[in-house]
Amino acid sequence: MFAMFSSPAARVSAAGLLLVGLLSGCTRAPVPTTGPTATVASSIPGSVSPTPSSTSADPTPTTPAPTSTRPTTSSASTTPAGTGAPGCTTAGLTVTVERGSGIAGHQYATLVFTNSSGATCSLTGFPGVALLMGGAPLAKPATRSGKPVKRVTLVPGATAIALLSNDSTCNADNSDSVQVIVPNQTLPVVLPLKFRGCTLTVDPVSAR
């Protein structure tokens, strides 16, 4: 092959071309950094993708809020309506009057209500009271005092009382009897009592 280039210049050119060719055959192709290489790296066995914090495998347990409970009303502190002892009747009571000591210008008496029946009953409120003379009213019926009203329960044989007071400063005649009506009843009971026919005041019944 060298015999074909007879001149020195031609031989030098041929040698240079041959060197360039040899160097070109030894150059490596560039390795791509994108595309398939990235895909292979993501599929390497054993690789684990990051786990989002919202899907943690061990979440912190949440304690449920306590359920409110409404307080209940105790039945021991409440008396249902209509469960108390029935009212005492006139027929089931023995009514008497006890004359008390008076002071200047005032007379006093105590009305007594005794449960003579075989069952427990109750009295509540004011008795009706009026003075009589010869069976006729002598003065106005007694007015009610301002004392509080209480329910009085009477077992058989128990008694309740009501105080009767009289402003005896007037010049009226004296009564010979008093008419008493049991609280919440209508049948009158007439008892002997000598009181001046002036202004009467009666208290509500109370336990004796």
C-alpha positions in Angstrom: 0.0 0.0 0.0 2.9 2.4 0.8 4.3 1.8 -2.7 1.3 3.7 -4.2 2.5 7.0 -2.6 5.9 7.5 -4.0 6.4 11.1 -2.9 7.3 12.0 0.8 4.3 14.4 1.1 1.9 11.8 -0.1 3.2 9.3 2.4 2.8 11.7 5.3 -0.8 12.4 4.3 -1.6 8.7 4.0 -0.2 8.1 7.5 -2.3 10.9 9.0 -5.5 9.6 7.5 -4.8 6.1 8.8 -4.2 7.5 12.4 -7.5 9.5 12.3 -9.3 6.4 11.2 -7.9 4.3 14.0 -8.7 6.9 16.6 -12.3 7.2 15.4 -12.9 3.5 15.8 -11.9 3.6 19.5 -14.3 6.4 20.6 -17.2 5.1 22.8 -20.8 6.3 22.2 -22.2 8.6 24.9 -24.5 7.0 27.6 -27.9 8.6 27.7 -28.9 10.0 31.1 -32.7 10.1 30.5 -35.4 7.9 29.1 -34.9 4.1 29.6 -32.2 4.6 32.3 -34.6 6.4 34.6 -37.2 3.7 34.1 -34.9 0.9 35.0 -33.7 2.6 38.1 -37.3 3.0 39.4 -38.0 -0.7 39.0 -35.0 -2.1 40.8 -36.2 -5.0 43.1 -36.3 -4.0 46.8 -37.0 -0.3 46.3 -39.8 1.1 48.5 -41.9 4.1 47.6 -42.4 6.7 50.3 -45.5 6.2 52.4 -47.7 9.2 52.7 -48.2 10.5 56.3 -52.0 10.4 56.0 -51.9 6.6 55.6 -49.5 5.7 58.4 -49.7 2.0 59.3 -49.7 2.8 63.0 -52.0 5.8 63.6 -52.2 7.4 67.0 -55.4 6.0 68.7 -58.1 8.6 69.2 -60.0 8.7 72.5 -63.7 9.3 72.0 -65.3 12.2 73.8 -67.2 11.3 76.9 -71.0 11.1 76.5 -72.9 13.6 78.6 -75.4 12.2 81.0 -78.4 14.2 82.1 -78.9 14.3 85.7 -82.0 12.4 86.9 -84.5 13.7 89.4 -84.6 11.6 92.6 -88.1 10.2 93.3 -87.4 10.4 97.1 -87.5 14.2 96.9 -90.7 14.5 94.8 -94.2 13.6 95.9 -96.4 12.6 93.0 -99.8 14.4 93.0 -102.7 12.6 94.5 -100.6 10.0 96.5 -101.1 11.7 99.9 -103.6 10.7 102.5 -107.2 11.7 101.5 -108.9 14.6 103.2 -110.6 14.1 106.5 -114.4 14.1 106.4 -116.7 15.6 109.0 -118.1 12.2 109.7 -114.6 10.8 110.4 -113.6 13.5 112.9 -114.6 14.5 116.4 -114.7 18.3 116.7 -114.4 20.0 120.1 -113.6 23.5 121.3 -111.4 24.4 124.3 -111.8 27.8 125.8 -108.5 29.5 126.6 -107.4 32.2 129.0 -108.1 35.7 127.8 -106.4 39.0 128.2 -107.8 42.5 128.4 -109.8 43.1 125.2 -109.1 39.6 123.7 -110.7 36.1 124.0 -109.1 32.8 122.8 -110.3 29.3 122.0 -108.8 26.3 120.4 -110.7 24.2 117.9 -109.7 20.5 118.1 -110.1 18.0 115.2 -109.5 14.4 116.2 -109.3 11.6 113.7 -112.0 9.1 114.9 -112.0 6.9 111.8 -109.9 3.8 111.3 -107.9 5.3 108.4 -105.3 8.0 108.0 -106.5 11.3 106.6 -105.3 14.9 106.2 -106.5 18.4 106.9 -105.3 21.5 105.0 -106.4 25.1 105.3 -108.8 27.1 107.4 -112.0 26.0 109.2 -115.1 28.0 108.8 -116.2 29.7 112.1 -119.2 31.8 113.1 -120.7 32.7 116.5 -124.4 31.9 117.1 -127.0 33.0 119.6 -130.3 31.1 119.7 -129.3 29.4 116.4 -128.8 32.7 114.5 -125.6 34.3 113.5 -124.4 36.8 116.1 -121.6 38.5 114.1 -119.7 38.2 110.9 -117.8 34.9 110.2 -114.2 34.7 111.3 -111.6 36.1 109.0 -108.5 34.2 108.1 -105.1 35.0 109.6 -102.0 35.5 107.5 -100.2 32.4 108.9 -98.9 29.8 106.3 -101.1 26.8 105.4 -99.6 23.4 105.9 -100.9 19.9 105.2 -101.5 18.0 108.5 -101.7 14.2 108.2 -103.7 12.5 111.0 -103.3 8.8 111.8 -106.3 7.3 113.7 -106.5 9.0 117.1 -104.3 12.0 116.2 -105.5 15.6 116.4 -105.0 18.9 114.7 -105.9 22.3 116.1 -106.8 25.8 114.9 -106.6 28.9 117.1 -109.6 31.2 117.3 -109.2 34.7 118.7 -111.7 37.4 119.4 -111.3 41.2 119.7 -113.8 41.6 122.5 -113.6 45.4 122.9 -117.0 45.9 121.3 -120.3 46.1 123.2 -122.0 43.2 121.4 -123.9 40.4 123.1 -122.3 37.1 124.0 -122.8 34.0 121.9 -124.1 30.7 123.3 -122.5 28.5 120.6 -120.1 28.4 117.7 -120.6 26.9 114.3 -117.5 25.1 112.9 -117.0 23.7 109.4 -114.1 21.3 108.8 -111.6 22.5 106.2 -112.7 21.6 102.6 -116.0 20.2 104.0 -119.6 21.7 104.1 -121.4 20.1 107.0 -121.4 22.4 110.0 -120.8 21.3 113.6 -122.3 23.4 116.4 -120.6 23.5 119.8 -121.2 25.4 123.0 -119.0 28.6 123.3 -119.5 31.9 125.1 -117.8 34.6 123.1 -118.6 38.3 122.7 -119.9 38.9 119.2 -117.0 41.0 118.0 -114.3 40.5 115.3 -113.1 36.9 115.0 -109.9 35.6 113.5 -109.0 32.0 112.8 -105.7 30.3 112.1 -105.1 27.4 109.7 -105.0 23.9 111.1 -101.7 22.7 112.5 -100.4 19.6 114.2 -100.9 19.5 117.9 
